[in-house]
Amino acid sequence: MQFHAVANIYPLLQGVEFESLCNSIKANGLRSAIITLEGQILDGRNRYRACEAVGVEPVFQEYTGSTELLDLLAFVRDVNEERRHLTSGQRAAVAVSAGALVADLKAAAEKRMKSGKSDPSASLRQGKVAQQLAEMFGTGSRYVEHASHLKENAPRLFEQVLAGKVSLSSAVQQQKRNGSSVTYKNQPAIQVTRGTVPLAGNSHVYTVNKLLWPGEVEALLESLLIGRSLHMCCGKSKLGTVRLDLHEAGVDLQVDAAHTGQPDKSFDTVLCDPPYNGEFQWNHDLLDEMARLASRRIIFQHWFVPANPNGLYKKANNFRLTDIYVWQPKTYFGRAQLISVFDTGA
Ligand SMILES: C[S@@+](CC[C@H](N)C(=O)[O-])C[C@H]1O[C@@H](n2cnc3c(N)ncnc32)[C@H](O)[C@@H]1O
């Protein structure tokens, strides 16, 4: 039987704890029913696994409460809090998993809305939700920040924190020692600049004083623009039918690229070379916003390619990676810049 995605934000019991649950069910039978929602287990994944392991017939009961996402999360939180003693670090990891789930469901709901079906999850406001989740899971925002950084940069360590095998603070230390976080210190060439190169995760305000793209890169990008184009984070570049930049005077739209307020699919092409210091959530919102606004092509320049292993754009499966161009700026010590092009085929 499948486990509900909301139930899966909590780690499964393992080892001695699971064995002890199995022994208890074997000796005393199943004391509380397994709660299901539309054929999936919402509470009682461990009881179900234990019943299977010791050959006890499971008893099911259908959930009758509100099925609003935040209510389901609160229900799962309550039942888990009742019987499990999680550390603050584990609770932070659960809050981060819940946040990722909310973001996924929101994206899926928005897609359904676009195809004409109403879905309340689409109206969840991400920023507000993150704050609500930290409060909901009874943990501090600092812990959530650390856990979220781990999930992004060291997913295996994050899983260990979630499972209670490693404390959050020692996972953070371990990650620093492994050098898997992006800091000046573990990039020797960049260290030479004494920290003047802005990277993801630091607090530099990153504005540009001159056009960064060399002529041939601009020419390439220009040849890639099709139809009416939006150039987000354009800086001094003149490319694009509509130019957008939060910090640049004289552009057509001086707004935040992640929240433009422009109508869905209002551009054929959306091009963006975002700043390197974008916050975790902002980067996600930006990628969402690009897919929302573009009807035919997304062109994204950054140090990563926003594609899944099948070559589909991470935020919208109707965009497929068609080309990647790599170039080396003279600055940044020859660090590669990746220009990825995604098309709908429309
Ligand atoms: C990497 S630079 C773009 C450089 C440009 N491609 C060039 O070759 O000169 C990123 C740009 O994003 C702008 N920016 C930073 N935060 C922004 C935000 N929240 N919304 C829109 N633009 C933003 C900065 O002002 C900067 O011009």
The ligand as an SDF file (V2000), in Angstrom:
LIG
                    3D

 27 29  0  0  0  0  0  0  0  0999 V2000
   24.7060   38.5850  -13.5230 C   0  0  0  0  0  0  0  0  0  0  0  0
   24.0260   40.1680  -13.6350 S   0  0  0  0  0  0  0  0  0  0  0  0
   23.5540   40.2680  -15.3050 C   0  0  0  0  0  0  0  0  0  0  0  0
   24.6790   40.6800  -16.1520 C   0  0  0  0  0  0  0  0  0  0  0  0
   24.3740   40.8000  -17.6280 C   0  0  0  0  0  0  0  0  0  0  0  0
   23.9760   39.5420  -18.2030 N   0  0  0  0  0  0  0  0  0  0  0  0
   25.6100   41.3450  -18.3420 C   0  0  0  0  0  0  0  0  0  0  0  0
   26.2060   40.5940  -19.1210 O   0  0  0  0  0  0  0  0  0  0  0  0
   25.9880   42.4610  -18.0710 O   0  0  0  0  0  0  0  0  0  0  0  0
   22.5590   40.0220  -12.7440 C   0  0  0  0  0  0  0  0  0  0  0  0
   21.6390   41.2210  -12.7810 C   0  0  0  0  0  0  0  0  0  0  0  0
   20.5200   40.8880  -11.9690 O   0  0  0  0  0  0  0  0  0  0  0  0
   20.0390   42.0680  -11.3530 C   0  0  0  0  0  0  0  0  0  0  0  0
   19.2580   41.6570  -10.1850 N   0  0  0  0  0  0  0  0  0  0  0  0
   19.6860   41.3390   -8.9550 C   0  0  0  0  0  0  0  0  0  0  0  0
   18.6550   40.9760   -8.1700 N   0  0  0  0  0  0  0  0  0  0  0  0
   17.5430   41.0460   -8.9480 C   0  0  0  0  0  0  0  0  0  0  0  0
   16.1740   40.7740   -8.7300 C   0  0  0  0  0  0  0  0  0  0  0  0
   15.7290   40.3550   -7.5360 N   0  0  0  0  0  0  0  0  0  0  0  0
   15.3050   40.9430   -9.7350 N   0  0  0  0  0  0  0  0  0  0  0  0
   15.7350   41.3810  -10.9580 C   0  0  0  0  0  0  0  0  0  0  0  0
   17.0230   41.6620  -11.2300 N   0  0  0  0  0  0  0  0  0  0  0  0
   17.9130   41.4800  -10.2390 C   0  0  0  0  0  0  0  0  0  0  0  0
   21.3010   42.8640  -11.0310 C   0  0  0  0  0  0  0  0  0  0  0  0
   21.0060   44.2320  -10.9560 O   0  0  0  0  0  0  0  0  0  0  0  0
   22.1980   42.5200  -12.2350 C   0  0  0  0  0  0  0  0  0  0  0  0
   22.0690   43.5270  -13.2150 O   0  0  0  0  0  0  0  0  0  0  0  0
  1  2  1  0
  2  3  1  0
  2 10  1  0
  3  4  1  0
  4  5  1  0
  5  6  1  0
  5  7  1  0
  7  8  2  0
  7  9  1  0
 10 11  1  0
 11 12  1  0
 11 26  1  0
 12 13  1  0
 13 14  1  0
 13 24  1  0
 14 15  1  0
 14 23  1  0
 15 16  2  0
 16 17  1  0
 17 18  1  0
 17 23  2  0
 18 19  1  0
 18 20  2  0
 20 21  1  0
 21 22  2  0
 22 23  1  0
 24 25  1  0
 24 26  1  0
 26 27  1  0
M  CHG  2   2   1   9  -1
M  END
$$$$
